[in-house]
């Protein structure tokens, strides 16, 4: 079967190879054979390829952290999924191949309906958003949350989950053309990040203070986010898109009692919570409440072009069949 192999850690354009690999064996007891349909090319996938993401691999190896597929066959004892069901690959499921064999206890049947391309992105961003909103601050309906990179997959998922939970969002973006788009998606306050952001936010939400800040960028953006939190607020760093260390001002930690935490979906304490978060995210996608603009869809054979596109920006998918 066809797949993409990571042959060495380094520049993914140089080290990812489209090739033929052996077929998976038939599913044994408690196993499921899945024909993969679509898989995103995520920022975390590029970090895996560069050898700076904590996923143990023996090279050469198929990579791919998430994706959606259709069940081809199930092994003895598997009753909760059946041939024909669509399923999400488990986290770090090595999805950049036409077929994959997975433990059945890490799969569930997706609800009927919905765009398979959007569902391919349901394994990481929506559950990340769900957990970010529940695991660090005891938020109540009416509370405010502030986030940067609000136009990202996680950012759009945060908006959808927040609306479902009765929370309000302040959404920082870098381009003014994104403001009406995210307002239409349900963002309560959407603005271009900059020195005037605190005054704008104060005018928009009055005496309320955001209790939770979600940081995907790091670098100077961390401090820009923290300045919008109320005293005693919590900032959670879940990505590092700038590839720079998070900038902090010790006075915020000392005098404003700001707490800074880190989130990684692969941490063992989240494993039991992921299936429910994935299900909820998939339901929001099928309902049209989470929709991520897709910049390009490439066949496996065009992996180098796909990587180059992803490096330029925009959400890129791999089409794994046909």
TORVOVEX-925756 format. One record per residue (C-alpha): residue number from 1; residue in one letter; x, y, z. Coordinates in Angstrom, 3 decimals. Layout:
REM residues N
+------+------+----------+----------+----------+
: resi : resn :        x :        y :        z :
+------+------+----------+----------+----------+
:  NUM :    A :        X :        Y :        Z :
...
+------+------+----------+----------+----------+
REM end
This chain:
REM residues 322
+------+------+----------+----------+----------+
: resi : resn :        x :        y :        z :
+------+------+----------+----------+----------+
:    1 :    X :    0.000 :    0.000 :    0.000 :
:    2 :    X :    1.034 :    3.620 :   -0.388 :
:    3 :    X :    2.259 :    5.725 :    2.523 :
:    4 :    X :    4.549 :    8.556 :    3.536 :
:    5 :    X :    7.620 :    7.552 :    5.537 :
:    6 :    X :    9.793 :    9.757 :    7.686 :
:    7 :    X :   13.291 :    8.584 :    6.809 :
:    8 :    X :   15.280 :   10.853 :    9.139 :
:    9 :    X :   14.712 :   13.747 :   11.503 :
:   10 :    X :   15.277 :   17.105 :    9.862 :
:   11 :    X :   13.701 :   19.321 :    7.232 :
:   12 :    X :   10.454 :   17.474 :    6.376 :
:   13 :    X :   10.628 :   18.439 :    2.704 :
:   14 :    X :   13.872 :   16.484 :    2.506 :
:   15 :    X :   13.103 :   13.595 :    4.864 :
:   16 :    X :    9.481 :   12.632 :    4.061 :
:   17 :    X :    9.201 :   10.038 :    1.278 :
:   18 :    X :    6.182 :    8.771 :   -0.658 :
:   19 :    X :    6.623 :    5.020 :   -1.061 :
:   20 :    X :    5.089 :    1.540 :   -0.902 :
:   21 :    X :    4.976 :   -0.186 :    2.488 :
:   22 :    X :    3.661 :   -3.618 :    3.560 :
:   23 :    X :   -0.063 :   -4.037 :    4.109 :
:   24 :    X :   -1.244 :   -4.296 :    7.718 :
:   25 :    X :   -2.158 :   -7.833 :    8.776 :
:   26 :    X :   -5.832 :   -8.824 :    9.138 :
:   27 :    X :   -7.290 :   -7.591 :   12.428 :
:   28 :    X :   -6.791 :   -9.892 :   15.369 :
:   29 :    X :   -8.918 :  -10.056 :   18.514 :
:   30 :    X :   -9.754 :   -6.550 :   19.691 :
:   31 :    X :   -8.338 :   -4.902 :   16.551 :
:   32 :    X :   -9.841 :   -2.888 :   13.698 :
:   33 :    X :   -8.544 :   -2.381 :   10.154 :
:   34 :    X :   -9.237 :    1.151 :    8.894 :
:   35 :    X :   -9.018 :    2.654 :    5.414 :
:   36 :    X :   -7.818 :    6.184 :    6.032 :
:   37 :    X :   -9.686 :    8.915 :    4.155 :
:   38 :    X :   -8.118 :   12.264 :    5.077 :
:   39 :    X :   -5.377 :   13.361 :    7.456 :
:   40 :    X :   -4.299 :   16.907 :    8.271 :
:   41 :    X :   -0.749 :   18.088 :    8.003 :
:   42 :    X :   -0.547 :   19.705 :   11.441 :
:   43 :    X :    2.087 :   21.951 :   12.979 :
:   44 :    X :    2.770 :   19.096 :   15.415 :
:   45 :    X :    3.439 :   16.745 :   12.473 :
:   46 :    X :    6.176 :   19.072 :   11.262 :
:   47 :    X :    7.658 :   19.094 :   14.755 :
:   48 :    X :    7.609 :   15.276 :   14.766 :
:   49 :    X :    9.453 :   15.286 :   11.448 :
:   50 :    X :   12.062 :   17.611 :   12.885 :
:   51 :    X :   12.559 :   15.392 :   15.930 :
:   52 :    X :   11.438 :   18.002 :   18.468 :
:   53 :    X :    8.040 :   16.579 :   19.443 :
:   54 :    X :    7.819 :   13.896 :   22.164 :
:   55 :    X :    6.501 :   11.015 :   20.054 :
:   56 :    X :    8.835 :    7.976 :   20.142 :
:   57 :    X :    9.518 :    6.641 :   16.646 :
:   58 :    X :   11.867 :    4.084 :   15.153 :
:   59 :    X :   12.798 :    5.352 :   11.702 :
:   60 :    X :   11.856 :    4.901 :    8.972 :
:   61 :    X :    8.249 :    5.237 :   10.084 :
:   62 :    X :    4.868 :    6.379 :    8.885 :
:   63 :    X :    3.855 :    9.515 :   10.751 :
:   64 :    X :    0.629 :   11.526 :   11.115 :
:   65 :    X :   -1.011 :   12.521 :   14.377 :
:   66 :    X :   -4.707 :   12.465 :   13.422 :
:   67 :    X :   -7.170 :   11.629 :   10.663 :
:   68 :    X :  -10.490 :   10.077 :    9.760 :
:   69 :    X :  -11.087 :    6.676 :    8.164 :
:   70 :    X :  -13.671 :    4.018 :    7.446 :
:   71 :    X :  -13.692 :    0.596 :    9.107 :
:   72 :    X :  -12.818 :   -2.202 :    6.675 :
:   73 :    X :  -12.853 :   -5.172 :    9.066 :
:   74 :    X :  -12.992 :   -5.923 :   12.769 :
:   75 :    X :  -11.383 :   -8.673 :   14.806 :
:   76 :    X :  -12.993 :  -11.138 :   17.167 :
:   77 :    X :  -14.752 :   -9.565 :   20.138 :
:   78 :    X :  -15.203 :   -6.103 :   18.590 :
:   79 :    X :  -18.856 :   -5.057 :   18.796 :
:   80 :    X :  -18.916 :   -1.253 :   19.240 :
:   81 :    X :  -17.727 :   -0.496 :   15.681 :
:   82 :    X :  -18.446 :   -2.355 :   12.447 :
:   83 :    X :  -17.420 :   -2.372 :    8.817 :
:   84 :    X :  -18.500 :    0.863 :    7.131 :
:   85 :    X :  -18.349 :    3.048 :   10.257 :
:   86 :    X :  -16.321 :    6.224 :   10.107 :
:   87 :    X :  -13.854 :    6.561 :   12.967 :
:   88 :    X :  -11.217 :    8.984 :   14.162 :
:   89 :    X :   -7.699 :    7.632 :   14.335 :
:   90 :    X :   -6.293 :    7.541 :   17.863 :
:   91 :    X :   -3.883 :   10.293 :   18.863 :
:   92 :    X :   -0.477 :    9.773 :   17.184 :
:   93 :    X :   -2.104 :    7.099 :   15.010 :
:   94 :    X :    0.495 :    7.202 :   12.189 :
:   95 :    X :   -2.216 :    8.185 :    9.740 :
:   96 :    X :   -0.283 :    9.054 :    6.560 :
:   97 :    X :   -0.959 :    5.682 :    4.951 :
:   98 :    X :   -3.823 :    4.176 :    3.010 :
:   99 :    X :   -4.674 :    1.663 :    5.750 :
:  100 :    X :   -3.934 :    1.258 :    9.440 :
:  101 :    X :   -4.570 :   -1.296 :   12.179 :
:  102 :    X :   -5.763 :    0.070 :   15.533 :
:  103 :    X :   -6.823 :   -1.294 :   18.936 :
:  104 :    X :  -10.609 :   -1.259 :   18.993 :
:  105 :    X :  -10.771 :    0.273 :   22.467 :
:  106 :    X :   -9.260 :    3.483 :   21.076 :
:  107 :    X :  -11.978 :    3.930 :   18.432 :
:  108 :    X :  -15.642 :    4.923 :   18.334 :
:  109 :    X :  -18.128 :    5.248 :   15.509 :
:  110 :    X :  -18.680 :    8.824 :   14.368 :
:  111 :    X :  -22.213 :   10.180 :   14.022 :
:  112 :    X :  -23.690 :   10.006 :   10.536 :
:  113 :    X :  -23.198 :   13.077 :    8.365 :
:  114 :    X :  -20.614 :   15.791 :    8.182 :
:  115 :    X :  -17.740 :   16.511 :    5.829 :
:  116 :    X :  -14.995 :   13.895 :    6.177 :
:  117 :    X :  -12.364 :   16.593 :    5.568 :
:  118 :    X :  -13.597 :   18.579 :    8.578 :
:  119 :    X :  -13.878 :   15.419 :   10.680 :
:  120 :    X :  -10.251 :   14.598 :    9.839 :
:  121 :    X :   -9.375 :   17.570 :   12.069 :
:  122 :    X :  -11.524 :   16.418 :   15.000 :
:  123 :    X :   -8.841 :   14.422 :   16.809 :
:  124 :    X :   -6.610 :   17.196 :   18.130 :
:  125 :    X :   -8.016 :   20.728 :   17.901 :
:  126 :    X :  -11.573 :   20.254 :   19.260 :
:  127 :    X :  -10.571 :   18.069 :   22.227 :
:  128 :    X :   -7.716 :   20.465 :   22.963 :
:  129 :    X :  -10.229 :   23.313 :   23.105 :
:  130 :    X :  -12.599 :   21.306 :   25.309 :
:  131 :    X :   -9.877 :   20.437 :   27.800 :
:  132 :    X :   -8.371 :   23.928 :   27.838 :
:  133 :    X :  -11.765 :   25.283 :   28.902 :
:  134 :    X :  -12.320 :   22.701 :   31.636 :
:  135 :    X :   -9.016 :   21.640 :   33.176 :
:  136 :    X :   -7.415 :   24.832 :   34.533 :
:  137 :    X :  -10.087 :   27.255 :   35.732 :
:  138 :    X :  -13.530 :   26.434 :   37.128 :
:  139 :    X :  -15.385 :   28.553 :   34.592 :
:  140 :    X :  -19.062 :   29.404 :   35.038 :
:  141 :    X :  -21.597 :   30.554 :   32.435 :
:  142 :    X :  -20.995 :   34.227 :   31.772 :
:  143 :    X :  -17.239 :   34.084 :   32.412 :
:  144 :    X :  -14.814 :   35.538 :   29.862 :
:  145 :    X :  -11.917 :   33.737 :   28.170 :
:  146 :    X :   -9.248 :   35.447 :   26.054 :
:  147 :    X :   -7.221 :   33.689 :   23.365 :
:  148 :    X :   -4.698 :   34.509 :   20.659 :
:  149 :    X :   -4.429 :   32.752 :   17.285 :
:  150 :    X :   -8.219 :   32.771 :   17.400 :
:  151 :    X :   -8.488 :   31.919 :   13.696 :
:  152 :    X :   -6.627 :   28.614 :   14.194 :
:  153 :    X :   -8.329 :   25.255 :   14.428 :
:  154 :    X :   -8.112 :   25.307 :   18.221 :
:  155 :    X :   -9.234 :   28.934 :   18.311 :
:  156 :    X :  -12.364 :   28.267 :   16.268 :
:  157 :    X :  -13.084 :   25.228 :   18.433 :
:  158 :    X :  -12.709 :   27.324 :   21.594 :
:  159 :    X :  -15.353 :   29.722 :   20.250 :
:  160 :    X :  -17.770 :   26.848 :   19.563 :
:  161 :    X :  -17.246 :   25.074 :   22.904 :
:  162 :    X :  -17.448 :   28.378 :   24.796 :
:  163 :    X :  -20.794 :   29.229 :   23.199 :
:  164 :    X :  -22.125 :   25.778 :   24.075 :
:  165 :    X :  -21.027 :   26.244 :   27.701 :
:  166 :    X :  -22.336 :   29.790 :   28.047 :
:  167 :    X :  -18.880 :   31.394 :   28.127 :
:  168 :    X :  -17.798 :   34.601 :   26.375 :
:  169 :    X :  -14.629 :   34.879 :   24.274 :
:  170 :    X :  -12.171 :   37.640 :   23.479 :
:  171 :    X :  -10.357 :   36.645 :   20.302 :
:  172 :    X :   -7.034 :   38.141 :   19.212 :
:  173 :    X :   -6.023 :   37.926 :   15.558 :
:  174 :    X :   -3.267 :   39.447 :   13.449 :
:  175 :    X :   -5.193 :   40.391 :   10.304 :
:  176 :    X :   -8.225 :   42.725 :   10.248 :
:  177 :    X :   -9.994 :   40.703 :    7.538 :
:  178 :    X :  -10.424 :   37.886 :   10.095 :
:  179 :    X :  -12.532 :   40.011 :   12.442 :
:  180 :    X :  -15.927 :   39.697 :   10.684 :
:  181 :    X :  -15.279 :   36.016 :    9.937 :
:  182 :    X :  -14.777 :   35.125 :   13.606 :
:  183 :    X :  -17.613 :   37.366 :   14.709 :
:  184 :    X :  -19.869 :   35.395 :   12.367 :
:  185 :    X :  -18.509 :   32.179 :   13.929 :
:  186 :    X :  -19.663 :   33.371 :   17.354 :
:  187 :    X :  -16.689 :   35.251 :   18.811 :
:  188 :    X :  -18.048 :   37.847 :   21.248 :
:  189 :    X :  -15.118 :   40.252 :   20.944 :
:  190 :    X :  -12.695 :   39.969 :   18.016 :
:  191 :    X :   -9.840 :   42.409 :   17.542 :
:  192 :    X :   -6.413 :   42.770 :   16.027 :
:  193 :    X :   -3.776 :   42.346 :   18.726 :
:  194 :    X :   -1.773 :   45.461 :   19.466 :
:  195 :    X :   -1.017 :   48.122 :   22.075 :
:  196 :    X :   -4.621 :   49.372 :   22.040 :
:  197 :    X :   -6.090 :   45.943 :   22.834 :
:  198 :    X :   -6.489 :   46.447 :   26.629 :
:  199 :    X :   -8.451 :   49.680 :   26.189 :
:  200 :    X :  -10.624 :   48.110 :   23.490 :
:  201 :    X :  -11.371 :   45.078 :   25.627 :
:  202 :    X :  -12.173 :   47.251 :   28.653 :
:  203 :    X :  -14.635 :   49.216 :   26.597 :
:  204 :    X :  -16.214 :   46.022 :   25.255 :
:  205 :    X :  -16.651 :   44.023 :   28.474 :
:  206 :    X :  -16.766 :   46.732 :   31.141 :
:  207 :    X :  -15.943 :   45.619 :   34.675 :
:  208 :    X :  -15.630 :   41.923 :   33.771 :
:  209 :    X :  -12.162 :   40.360 :   33.826 :
:  210 :    X :  -11.064 :   37.307 :   31.808 :
:  211 :    X :  -10.111 :   34.493 :   34.173 :
:  212 :    X :   -8.480 :   32.250 :   31.545 :
:  213 :    X :   -6.066 :   33.079 :   28.716 :
:  214 :    X :   -5.138 :   30.584 :   25.986 :
:  215 :    X :   -1.782 :   31.108 :   24.292 :
:  216 :    X :   -0.871 :   29.328 :   21.057 :
:  217 :    X :    1.945 :   31.623 :   19.965 :
:  218 :    X :    4.429 :   32.193 :   22.829 :
:  219 :    X :    7.174 :   34.803 :   22.358 :
:  220 :    X :    5.980 :   38.379 :   23.034 :
:  221 :    X :    2.379 :   37.285 :   22.437 :
:  222 :    X :    2.341 :   35.592 :   25.853 :
:  223 :    X :    2.809 :   38.914 :   27.621 :
:  224 :    X :    0.256 :   40.589 :   25.337 :
:  225 :    X :   -2.264 :   37.939 :   26.381 :
:  226 :    X :   -1.449 :   38.142 :   30.086 :
:  227 :    X :   -2.064 :   41.885 :   30.194 :
:  228 :    X :   -5.718 :   41.209 :   29.318 :
:  229 :    X :   -6.265 :   38.815 :   32.255 :
:  230 :    X :   -7.788 :   39.927 :   35.506 :
:  231 :    X :   -5.915 :   39.596 :   38.832 :
:  232 :    X :   -5.494 :   35.940 :   39.754 :
:  233 :    X :   -6.071 :   34.821 :   36.174 :
:  234 :    X :   -4.488 :   31.788 :   34.526 :
:  235 :    X :   -2.653 :   31.694 :   31.197 :
:  236 :    X :   -2.232 :   28.316 :   29.495 :
:  237 :    X :    0.423 :   27.831 :   26.815 :
:  238 :    X :   -0.592 :   25.007 :   24.465 :
:  239 :    X :    1.547 :   25.649 :   21.407 :
:  240 :    X :    4.563 :   27.678 :   20.361 :
:  241 :    X :    3.775 :   28.858 :   16.838 :
:  242 :    X :    6.363 :   31.646 :   17.052 :
:  243 :    X :    9.024 :   29.050 :   17.974 :
:  244 :    X :   10.199 :   31.551 :   20.601 :
:  245 :    X :   10.224 :   31.217 :   24.400 :
:  246 :    X :    7.195 :   32.650 :   26.158 :
:  247 :    X :    7.845 :   36.225 :   27.349 :
:  248 :    X :    6.810 :   36.857 :   30.951 :
:  249 :    X :    6.964 :   39.888 :   33.232 :
:  250 :    X :    7.620 :   38.785 :   36.792 :
:  251 :    X :    5.520 :   41.659 :   38.130 :
:  252 :    X :    2.405 :   39.971 :   36.741 :
:  253 :    X :    3.203 :   36.789 :   38.642 :
:  254 :    X :    4.106 :   38.649 :   41.838 :
:  255 :    X :    1.630 :   41.507 :   42.111 :
:  256 :    X :   -1.267 :   40.376 :   39.898 :
:  257 :    X :   -0.934 :   36.703 :   40.990 :
:  258 :    X :   -1.092 :   35.419 :   37.422 :
:  259 :    X :   -0.573 :   31.677 :   37.022 :
:  260 :    X :    1.077 :   30.277 :   33.875 :
:  261 :    X :    0.497 :   26.633 :   32.952 :
:  262 :    X :    1.301 :   24.365 :   30.032 :
:  263 :    X :   -0.974 :   21.933 :   28.169 :
:  264 :    X :   -0.084 :   18.885 :   26.073 :
:  265 :    X :   -2.898 :   16.665 :   24.876 :
:  266 :    X :   -0.643 :   13.608 :   25.016 :
:  267 :    X :   -0.140 :   13.909 :   28.785 :
:  268 :    X :   -1.347 :   10.738 :   30.563 :
:  269 :    X :   -3.789 :   12.605 :   32.815 :
:  270 :    X :   -5.917 :   13.500 :   29.781 :
:  271 :    X :   -6.083 :   10.042 :   28.182 :
:  272 :    X :   -9.359 :    9.000 :   29.807 :
:  273 :    X :  -11.001 :   12.336 :   28.937 :
:  274 :    X :  -10.114 :   12.414 :   25.243 :
:  275 :    X :  -12.849 :   10.125 :   23.825 :
:  276 :    X :  -15.683 :   12.215 :   25.279 :
:  277 :    X :  -14.004 :   15.432 :   24.120 :
:  278 :    X :  -13.536 :   13.992 :   20.624 :
:  279 :    X :  -17.180 :   12.915 :   20.452 :
:  280 :    X :  -18.378 :   16.349 :   21.513 :
:  281 :    X :  -16.099 :   18.009 :   18.977 :
:  282 :    X :  -17.284 :   15.719 :   16.181 :
:  283 :    X :  -20.894 :   16.572 :   17.006 :
:  284 :    X :  -20.106 :   20.298 :   16.769 :
:  285 :    X :  -18.403 :   19.741 :   13.402 :
:  286 :    X :  -21.364 :   17.786 :   12.022 :
:  287 :    X :  -23.696 :   20.518 :   13.285 :
:  288 :    X :  -21.625 :   23.095 :   11.382 :
:  289 :    X :  -20.553 :   24.905 :   14.546 :
:  290 :    X :  -16.840 :   24.162 :   13.986 :
:  291 :    X :  -15.618 :   24.761 :   10.457 :
:  292 :    X :  -11.949 :   25.292 :    9.619 :
:  293 :    X :  -11.040 :   26.824 :    6.243 :
:  294 :    X :   -9.036 :   24.330 :    4.180 :
:  295 :    X :   -6.221 :   25.854 :    2.148 :
:  296 :    X :   -5.336 :   22.768 :    0.116 :
:  297 :    X :   -5.880 :   19.017 :   -0.283 :
:  298 :    X :   -3.008 :   16.923 :   -1.683 :
:  299 :    X :   -2.557 :   13.245 :   -2.561 :
:  300 :    X :    0.094 :   11.301 :   -0.674 :
:  301 :    X :    2.298 :   11.426 :   -3.761 :
:  302 :    X :    2.500 :   15.232 :   -3.432 :
:  303 :    X :    3.769 :   15.208 :    0.152 :
:  304 :    X :    6.611 :   17.647 :   -0.564 :
:  305 :    X :    4.211 :   20.171 :   -2.120 :
:  306 :    X :    1.832 :   19.674 :    0.808 :
:  307 :    X :    4.585 :   20.359 :    3.343 :
:  308 :    X :    5.695 :   23.472 :    1.472 :
:  309 :    X :    2.106 :   24.737 :    1.486 :
:  310 :    X :    1.702 :   24.019 :    5.199 :
:  311 :    X :    4.942 :   25.854 :    5.947 :
:  312 :    X :    3.573 :   28.921 :    4.109 :
:  313 :    X :    0.410 :   28.812 :    6.204 :
:  314 :    X :   -3.153 :   27.539 :    6.005 :
:  315 :    X :   -4.697 :   24.190 :    6.875 :
:  316 :    X :   -3.510 :   21.444 :    4.511 :
:  317 :    X :   -4.970 :   17.929 :    4.249 :
:  318 :    X :   -3.693 :   14.715 :    2.740 :
:  319 :    X :   -6.211 :   12.642 :    0.758 :
:  320 :    X :   -5.350 :    9.030 :    1.442 :
:  321 :    X :   -7.649 :    7.197 :   -0.969 :
:  322 :    X :   -7.823 :    7.603 :   -4.748 :
+------+------+----------+----------+----------+
REM end
